[in-house]
Amino acid sequence: MNLSEEQIERYSRHIILSDVGVEGQEKILNGKVLIIGTGGLGAPAALYLAASGVGTIGLVDGDEVELSNLQRQVIHFTPDVGKPKVLSAQEKIASINPDVKVVTYQTRVYSGNIAQIIKDYDFIIDGTDNFAAKFLINDACVFGAKPFSHGGILRFDGQAMTYLPGTTCYRCIFGAPPPKGAVPTCSQAGILGVVAGMLGTIQAAEALRFLIGKGELLINRLLIFNALDMKFRQAEFRKNPDCPICGNHPSIKELVDEELPACDLKKK
């Protein structure tokens, strides 16, 4: 690939970085990243990946834009209320960077479609907001040998980790979804809008560093932060030999749809 004069100018701040350069920018332009969930995490991730020149960005989301989304889902604007999220996001990406090809999937992921959706992408970003989807994404990426970035947010807290084939997976750490009613969702417990932006950009950074092959990804460790006191910490993990999907004697042999836990805060 030869960069055009316009591309050299557009990506000049990348190109002058010794760890990126022309070669790294070409890798980004050739890269394919899938974002599952075009909400609080997927919105900032999509904006920065588009601005950075990721050649193909896939967007998966079955929802429409709601007014309550706009406090944190920064790729959607007030006139987009009622519009499918993937189409709203596609329009913004096209305005940011015409170099980017956007592939939209106006659907939710489930056991019957996720393997087909992820198969052509280099890196997957989990921007979903429920445990059923997160465990499904993990399992599909383990089976498909696909790298992915996990992200989770609630109230003032965020956490992220990255999986590469052969490293600690999400199930290695968390095993299975929590019992019904144990953990509230963002719509029930609230979320400080900027927390979504902080974590979404961390996930975008993981995708870019994976594409250029530089830096140390969040593998075998969980990054945890609290935006109320602005403290960050890391927990290190080893691949779990008893993991039900990637351990020595896996019990999970195929993709399944976990029950979607719900929590009624009025009972507390």
C-alpha positions in Angstrom: 0.0 0.0 0.0 1.3 3.5 -0.9 -0.1 6.3 1.2 -1.6 9.3 -0.8 -0.6 12.8 0.0 -3.9 13.3 1.8 -3.4 10.2 3.9 0.2 11.3 4.8 -1.2 14.6 6.0 -4.2 13.0 7.8 -2.1 10.5 9.7 1.0 12.6 10.1 0.9 12.5 13.9 1.0 8.7 13.7 3.6 8.6 11.0 6.1 10.7 13.0 5.9 8.2 15.9 8.9 5.9 15.8 6.7 2.9 16.9 4.1 3.5 14.2 5.6 5.2 11.1 4.4 4.6 7.6 4.5 0.8 8.1 2.4 0.9 11.2 -0.1 3.2 9.6 -0.4 0.9 6.6 -1.1 -2.0 9.1 -3.9 0.1 10.6 -5.3 0.9 7.2 -5.3 -2.8 6.4 -6.8 -3.7 9.7 -10.3 -5.1 10.4 -11.9 -4.4 13.8 -15.3 -5.5 14.9 -17.2 -3.6 17.6 -20.0 -5.5 19.3 -22.3 -2.9 20.9 -22.4 0.6 19.6 -23.2 2.1 23.0 -21.2 3.6 25.8 -18.0 1.6 25.1 -18.4 1.1 21.4 -19.2 4.7 20.6 -15.8 6.2 21.7 -13.9 3.2 20.4 -15.5 3.6 17.0 -14.7 7.3 16.8 -11.0 6.8 17.6 -10.6 3.8 15.4 -12.2 5.7 12.5 -10.0 8.7 13.1 -7.0 6.5 13.3 -7.7 5.0 9.9 -8.7 1.4 10.7 -9.5 0.2 7.2 -12.7 -1.9 8.0 -14.8 -1.4 11.1 -17.7 -3.7 11.8 -20.6 -2.5 14.0 -23.0 -4.9 15.7 -26.1 -3.6 17.5 -29.8 -4.3 17.3 -30.9 -1.3 19.3 -32.1 2.2 18.3 -30.8 5.4 19.7 -32.7 6.6 22.9 -32.5 9.9 24.6 -31.0 8.4 27.7 -28.1 7.1 25.6 -26.8 10.5 24.7 -25.2 11.1 28.1 -22.4 8.7 27.3 -22.8 7.3 23.8 -21.0 10.1 22.1 -21.2 8.9 18.5 -25.0 9.5 18.6 -26.6 13.0 18.5 -30.0 14.3 19.5 -31.5 14.1 15.9 -30.5 10.4 15.9 -33.0 9.4 18.5 -35.1 6.6 17.1 -32.5 5.7 14.4 -30.7 2.3 14.4 -27.5 2.7 16.3 -25.4 1.0 13.7 -26.6 3.5 11.0 -26.1 6.5 13.3 -22.6 5.4 14.0 -21.9 4.6 10.3 -22.9 8.2 9.4 -20.5 9.7 11.9 -17.6 7.5 10.8 -18.2 8.5 7.2 -18.0 12.1 8.2 -14.8 11.6 10.2 -12.8 9.5 7.7 -13.8 8.4 4.2 -10.9 6.0 4.2 -12.9 3.7 6.5 -15.2 0.9 5.2 -18.0 0.3 7.7 -19.9 -3.0 7.8 -23.1 -2.9 9.8 -25.0 -5.8 11.5 -28.3 -4.6 12.8 -28.8 -7.5 15.2 -27.8 -8.8 18.6 -25.2 -11.5 18.7 -26.3 -15.0 19.8 -25.0 -18.5 19.5 -26.3 -19.0 16.0 -24.7 -15.9 14.3 -21.6 -14.8 16.2 -19.1 -17.2 14.7 -20.1 -16.1 11.2 -19.9 -12.4 12.2 -16.5 -12.4 13.8 -14.7 -14.7 11.4 -13.3 -12.1 9.0 -12.0 -9.6 11.6 -8.6 -9.3 13.1 -9.7 -8.0 16.5 -12.9 -7.9 18.4 -14.1 -5.2 20.9 -16.7 -6.3 23.4 -18.8 -3.1 24.0 -21.8 -5.0 25.3 -23.7 -4.3 28.6 -24.7 -7.7 29.9 -23.0 -10.8 31.1 -24.8 -13.2 28.7 -23.2 -11.4 25.7 -19.8 -11.1 27.3 -19.5 -14.8 28.0 -20.8 -15.5 24.5 -18.2 -13.2 22.9 -15.4 -14.8 25.0 -16.5 -18.3 24.0 -16.8 -17.5 20.3 -13.4 -15.8 20.3 -11.8 -18.8 22.1 -13.3 -21.3 19.7 -12.5 -19.0 16.7 -9.0 -18.1 17.9 -9.9 -14.4 17.7 -8.2 -11.7 19.9 -10.6 -9.5 21.7 -10.9 -6.7 24.3 -13.3 -7.1 27.2 -14.7 -4.0 28.8 -17.1 -3.5 31.6 -18.5 -0.4 33.3 -20.8 0.4 36.2 -21.4 3.5 38.3 -17.9 5.0 38.5 -15.9 1.8 37.8 -14.4 0.3 34.7 -12.4 -2.8 33.9 -10.6 -4.1 30.8 -8.6 -7.1 29.7 -7.4 -8.5 26.3 -7.5 -12.1 25.2 -5.1 -13.6 22.7 -5.3 -17.3 21.8 -3.5 -19.2 24.5 -3.7 -16.5 27.2 -6.1 -16.0 30.1 -9.7 -15.8 28.9 -12.7 -14.1 30.5 -14.0 -17.5 31.8 -10.6 -18.2 33.3 -11.2 -15.3 35.7 -15.0 -15.2 36.1 -16.1 -18.7 35.3 -19.8 -18.1 34.6 -22.4 -15.3 34.8 -23.4 -14.2 38.3 -26.7 -15.4 39.7 -29.8 -13.6 38.7 -30.3 -10.4 40.7 -26.7 -10.3 41.9 -25.4 -7.4 39.8 -27.4 -4.5 38.4 -27.0 -3.1 34.9 -26.0 0.5 34.1 -29.7 1.3 33.4 -30.5 0.2 37.0 -27.5 1.4 38.9 -26.3 4.3 36.8 -23.0 5.2 35.0 -20.9 8.3 35.0 -20.8 9.1 31.3 -17.1 9.8 31.0 -16.3 6.3 32.5 -17.6 4.8 29.3 -15.4 7.2 27.3 -12.3 6.3 29.4 -12.8 2.6 28.9 -13.9 2.7 25.3 -10.7 4.6 24.4 -8.6 2.0 26.3 -10.2 -0.7 24.2 -9.5 1.3 21.0 -5.9 1.6 22.1 -5.7 -2.2 22.6 -7.0 -2.7 19.1 -4.5 -0.3 17.5 -1.5 -1.7 19.4 -2.6 -5.2 18.3 -2.7 -4.1 14.7 0.7 -2.4 14.7 2.3 -5.1 16.9 3.8 -2.7 19.5 3.5 -2.3 23.2 2.2 -4.6 25.9 -1.4 -5.6 25.6 -3.6 -6.2 28.7 -3.1 -10.0 28.5 -3.1 -12.1 31.7 -4.1 -9.0 33.7 -7.2 -7.0 34.5 -7.0 -3.3 34.5 -9.5 -1.8 37.0 -10.2 1.9 37.7 -12.5 4.1 39.7 -13.2 7.5 38.3 -14.5 8.9 41.6 -11.1 8.9 43.2 -9.2 8.4 39.9 -7.3 5.3 41.0 -6.0 2.6 38.7 -4.8 -0.9 39.6 -4.1 -4.2 37.9 -4.7 -7.7 38.9 -2.5 -10.4 37.3 -3.8 -13.8 36.3 -2.6 -17.1 34.9 -4.4 -19.2 32.4 -6.8 -21.4 34.5 -6.1 -25.1 33.9 -9.7 -25.7 35.1 -11.3 -23.2 32.9 -14.5 -24.7 31.4 -13.7 -23.6 27.9 -9.9 -23.3 27.5 -8.7 -25.5 30.4 -7.1 -28.9 30.3 -10.5 -30.7 30.4 -13.1 -28.2 28.9 -16.7 -28.9 29.6 -18.0 -26.3 27.1 -18.0 -27.8 23.7 -20.3 -25.5 21.8 -21.7 -22.0 21.9 -24.7 -21.5 24.1 -26.9 -18.5 25.0 -26.6 -17.8 28.7 -29.7 -16.6 30.5 -29.7 -12.8 30.7 -29.6 -11.9 34.4 -31.8 -9.1 35.6 -31.8 -7.2 38.9 -34.7 -5.4 40.4 -33.1 -2.6 42.6 -36.5 -1.8 44.1 -36.2 -4.9 46.2 -33.0 -3.7 47.8 
